[in-house]
Amino acid sequence: MTRVTARPAVLLVDDHPTNLLALEGVLESLQVRTTQATSGEQALKCLLREDFAVIVLDAVMPGMDGFETARLIRQRARHRDTPIILISAYQKDESSIVRGYVEGAVDYLTKPFEPEVLRAKVALFVGLFEKDRELKERAARLREEQAELLAREHAALLEAAVQRARLHGVFTQAPVAIALLQGPAHVYAYVNPLYLRLVGQRDILGRPAREAHPEIDGQHVFELMDHVFRTGEPVAGKAIPIHLEGGRETAFFDFVYQPLRDGVGRVEGILVCACEVTTQMHARLKAEELSASLRSQHEALQKSEERFRSLMHAVSQIVWTTDAEGRVSADSPSWRAFTGQPREKYLDGRYGWLECIHPEDRGRTVRMWVEALRLRKVFEAEHRLRRHDGTYRTMSVRGVPVATGDGQVREWVGIHIDITEQRRSEESASFLARASAVLSSSLDYEATLAHVARLVVPTLADWCAVDLLTADGGLERVAAAHRQPEMVGRVYEVLRHFELDWNASHGLARVLRTGEPEWLSNVPESFFEAGARDEHQTRLLHELGLVSYLCVPLLSRGRILGALTLVYAREGQEYDEWTLRLAEDLARRAASSVDNARLFREAKEAVQVRDEFLSIASHELKTPLTPLRLKLHSLRRSARVAGDGAMDSRALLAHLDAAERQVARLSRLIDSLLDVSRIGAGKLELDWEDVDLVEVVREVVGRFEPQATKAGCRVTVSAPGPVVGRWDRLRLDQVVTNLLTNALKYGADKPVELSVSTQAGHAVLLVRDQGIGIDPSNLSRIFERFERAVSQRHYGGLGLGLYITRTIVQALGGTIEARSTPGEGSTFSVSLPGVYAERALRTPAS
C-alpha cells in the first residue's frame, strides 16, 4: 500500500511581516512547509487546523505575547509535546529565559542569532517529527495486520460452523464428534466413530457419562450436562480445554449440548456435538504470540521510562519510579488514579507528590526519603495518603534502588500498599482493651465513665458526652471530655439548655427512644437549631464545634441505659462506618459495666434493706410475744394460787383480753408479711363484689374505738350517704384499717377525721390527722417497702402498711396520695373508680 506523506509543516509566529519573511528565508533550504501567523490568537487558530513539527514563536508581541501563547499551547493535550522555540530581541535577561522554559519552550534564542543555529534546531525537530510519524504509520500497519489475522480466524471459525451444520444429518460419516445421552444420568445411547476416537475407543455405550469418563470429573463438563437436562437450555462452548485419558495433551473443543425433548416437551436426553479445534487454537495462540512480539517491538521504540506502565496499571497497589536523585521522571497512572492528582502536578519537580501526603506526615517522610537517597538504602515508611475523595488512607511505603552493573543507582522503584484496615483493626483492639481495663477497674460507674470519656478524646472525638437515663425518666450527663479541658464545663452546660423531645425524628432523644445509633458524617446547619431550648444553647454548640457527629445507645440486657455522643469539631474530620462499629462496641462494654455496677449497688442495698427489715421484724414480732408471755405466766400463777378453788372470772377475762389483743397484733404482723410476699410474687387476689365504702369505714372505726380511746383520739366520720361500688370488701377494709392505724399512731391525743364522698364517678376517702406530720422530702418514699418517715425506735412498725395500702388501691384501679405539713398533721386521699351512681344513691343507709 503506497502512502503519500506531506512535507512537515513549521508554524512561524511574529507580529512583524518582515521578520516572518526573514525566518522563512532561513528555513527555505530545509524544504519544509511554513505557515505564518502575526499574533498569538492567529497561531492558536492555526493549531486547530494542523499539527506542526515545530513552532518558532516571537516572545514580544502586542496583546498576547509569546509566553502566554506558549502556555496556552501547552494546555492543549494535542499539542502538549509540540516543540516551541522562543525568539526575542528585547528580553535577554536570565529571568525571561527561565520564564520561557517554564511556559513550555524547548529553546530560547535572542536576536541577533546565527541562521545556521535556528536552521539546525528546526531540522532536528522536523526529523523527530518525521520519525514519530513513521512510528505511528508502522503502528497502524501492525493494527491492520492484526485485524487481518483476526478476520482470517473469524472466517475459519465461521466456515467450521457452516460445515458442522451441513453435516448434522450424517452422523456416521460426520467430521464432528456426535453422541446421544439419555436420562438424568446421561447414559450413552449413540456415539459416532469420531467421538469414539476422541475418547480413546472405549466401550461406553449403555454406561453413564460419569462412569465412562472419570478422568474429566472436576472439569465442569458433567455440571453443564446436568444444567441442560434440568433447565432445558442449550449450552455452547468455544475452544474449551479438556484433558482426556491416555496421556494426550490438553485438547480444545467447540461443543453444543442441545436438549432433546419427547412428544410432550419434556427433556429426555442431550445431543452432544463436539469439534476439536486444537489446531486452530494453536494457530491462534501463535498469532497472539506474533502480535505480542510486534507490540513488544513497538513498545521498545518508546522511552525506557515507559517500561513500567503496564505494571502500574495491572497491580492494585500504587507503583512509582524516580531517577537516581529521587526526582519523579515518569508518570504513575496508579498514583493519579488513587490520589486524583493531575499529571502535571505529580511530575512537577522533585516533591510534587508531597501535597498528597497528610501535612503531619510530610516532614518525617521527606527526612526518611532524603536519608535513603543519601545512603542508597531501601526506603521504608508509613504515612497517610489523601485519596481522590478527600479521605486519608494509611499506606506502607517501600522504595528499592535499582543499580547498574558498576553499582551505581540508576533509578528507584517503589510501591504503596494500603494498610488502613490492618492498622484500624490493631488500633481498635488496643483501644477496646484499654477501655475494658478502665471499665473493669471499679464498680463506681460514674468514675469509670469519666475515665472512658477522657480515653475517647482525642482518639475518637474532639469532645464527647455520656448521658444516662434516670429513674424518673430524666436525663443526666454523668461524664464529658474535651480536647481543651477548659471547655468541659460547656459540654455539661449544653444539656441544661436541651429540650428532650421524645418524638423528635433525630438527635439524642431519637437514639434514647429507638435504641438505634445516629451518624452524620457532615452536620448541616439546621442540626444546630433542632432541639435547642434557646439561642444560648445554639451559641454553645457553635463554640464547641459540630462538624461530624455520632451518637450510639448504651444497651444492656435489652434495656436502654443512656447514650454516648462523639463529636469532631474540626474541619477535615468525619466519622465513617468503621468508627460507628467501634463506638457501638465501646458503648456495649460501657453499658454492661454500668448495668453490672447498678446491679451490684442494688444487691448491696437489698442486702442492707433485708438486714434492717429482719432486725425490725424480729423486734416487732417479739413485741406482742413479751406481754403475751407475761399474761400466760400470770394466768399460771393465778391458777396455782387458787388451787382447787374457782379463779376470779373478772381477772381471768382481763388476762385473756390482753392475750387476745397481742395475738391479734401478732396475726396482723404476719398477715402484712404474707401480703408483701404475695405482692412480690404477683399473687395478690381480689374478690370483687358490691361494697358500700361508708359501711366499711364505719365498721373499721367501730372496731378501733378502744384503741382510739387509749390513744386519746376522737375519731369522726363524715359521709353524705352510701357510696357503693364494685370492689374487694376485705381488701378495702385493710386499706381503711392501715390508714386509721397510721393516723392513730402519729396523731395521738389529736382528733382524726374520715370522710367519704363521690367525685366524677370516683369514691374519695380522706383520712386526716393533726399529728406530727411528714417532712416534704419524705412524701415521695413513704409508700415504698420498709420506708418510714420517723424513727422506728419511737413509733415502731415494719414500714409495710402504706406500701400494702398503695398496692391494694392500685389493684382496685385507684390512686392514693399524701399531703402533710410538719407539726400540723397529714391527709391521705384515696380515689377509687367504679361507683354505682344512681342505684347506690337510692340504697337506704343501714
Secondary structure as GFF3:
##gff-version 3
##sequence-region A 1 846
A	DSSP	beta_strand	9	13	.	.	.	ID=ss1
A	DSSP	alpha_helix	17	26	.	.	.	ID=ss2
A	DSSP	three_ten_helix	28	30	.	.	.	ID=ss3
A	DSSP	beta_strand	33	37	.	.	.	ID=ss4
A	DSSP	alpha_helix	40	49	.	.	.	ID=ss5
A	DSSP	beta_strand	54	58	.	.	.	ID=ss6
A	DSSP	alpha_helix	66	74	.	.	.	ID=ss7
A	DSSP	three_ten_helix	77	79	.	.	.	ID=ss8
A	DSSP	beta_strand	84	88	.	.	.	ID=ss9
A	DSSP	alpha_helix	94	102	.	.	.	ID=ss10
A	DSSP	beta_strand	107	110	.	.	.	ID=ss11
A	DSSP	alpha_helix	115	166	.	.	.	ID=ss12
A	DSSP	beta_strand	177	182	.	.	.	ID=ss13
A	DSSP	beta_strand	187	191	.	.	.	ID=ss14
A	DSSP	alpha_helix	193	199	.	.	.	ID=ss15
A	DSSP	alpha_helix	209	212	.	.	.	ID=ss16
A	DSSP	three_ten_helix	214	216	.	.	.	ID=ss17
A	DSSP	alpha_helix	221	231	.	.	.	ID=ss18
A	DSSP	beta_strand	235	242	.	.	.	ID=ss19
A	DSSP	beta_strand	251	261	.	.	.	ID=ss20
A	DSSP	beta_strand	267	276	.	.	.	ID=ss21
A	DSSP	alpha_helix	278	300	.	.	.	ID=ss22
A	DSSP	three_ten_helix	304	308	.	.	.	ID=ss23
A	DSSP	alpha_helix	309	314	.	.	.	ID=ss24
A	DSSP	beta_strand	318	323	.	.	.	ID=ss25
A	DSSP	alpha_helix	333	339	.	.	.	ID=ss26
A	DSSP	alpha_helix	343	346	.	.	.	ID=ss27
A	DSSP	three_ten_helix	352	356	.	.	.	ID=ss28
A	DSSP	alpha_helix	359	375	.	.	.	ID=ss29
A	DSSP	beta_strand	379	386	.	.	.	ID=ss30
A	DSSP	beta_strand	392	403	.	.	.	ID=ss31
A	DSSP	beta_strand	409	418	.	.	.	ID=ss32
A	DSSP	alpha_helix	420	439	.	.	.	ID=ss33
A	DSSP	alpha_helix	445	459	.	.	.	ID=ss34
A	DSSP	beta_strand	463	469	.	.	.	ID=ss35
A	DSSP	beta_strand	475	482	.	.	.	ID=ss36
A	DSSP	three_ten_helix	485	487	.	.	.	ID=ss37
A	DSSP	alpha_helix	488	496	.	.	.	ID=ss38
A	DSSP	alpha_helix	508	514	.	.	.	ID=ss39
A	DSSP	beta_strand	518	520	.	.	.	ID=ss40
A	DSSP	alpha_helix	526	529	.	.	.	ID=ss41
A	DSSP	alpha_helix	535	544	.	.	.	ID=ss42
A	DSSP	beta_strand	548	556	.	.	.	ID=ss43
A	DSSP	beta_strand	559	568	.	.	.	ID=ss44
A	DSSP	alpha_helix	577	642	.	.	.	ID=ss45
A	DSSP	alpha_helix	649	681	.	.	.	ID=ss46
A	DSSP	beta_strand	688	692	.	.	.	ID=ss47
A	DSSP	alpha_helix	693	703	.	.	.	ID=ss48
A	DSSP	alpha_helix	705	711	.	.	.	ID=ss49
A	DSSP	beta_strand	715	718	.	.	.	ID=ss50
A	DSSP	beta_strand	724	728	.	.	.	ID=ss51
A	DSSP	alpha_helix	729	746	.	.	.	ID=ss52
A	DSSP	beta_strand	752	759	.	.	.	ID=ss53
A	DSSP	beta_strand	762	769	.	.	.	ID=ss54
A	DSSP	three_ten_helix	776	778	.	.	.	ID=ss55
A	DSSP	alpha_helix	792	795	.	.	.	ID=ss56
A	DSSP	alpha_helix	801	811	.	.	.	ID=ss57
A	DSSP	beta_strand	815	821	.	.	.	ID=ss58
A	DSSP	beta_strand	825	833	.	.	.	ID=ss59
A	DSSP	alpha_helix	837	841	.	.	.	ID=ss60
###
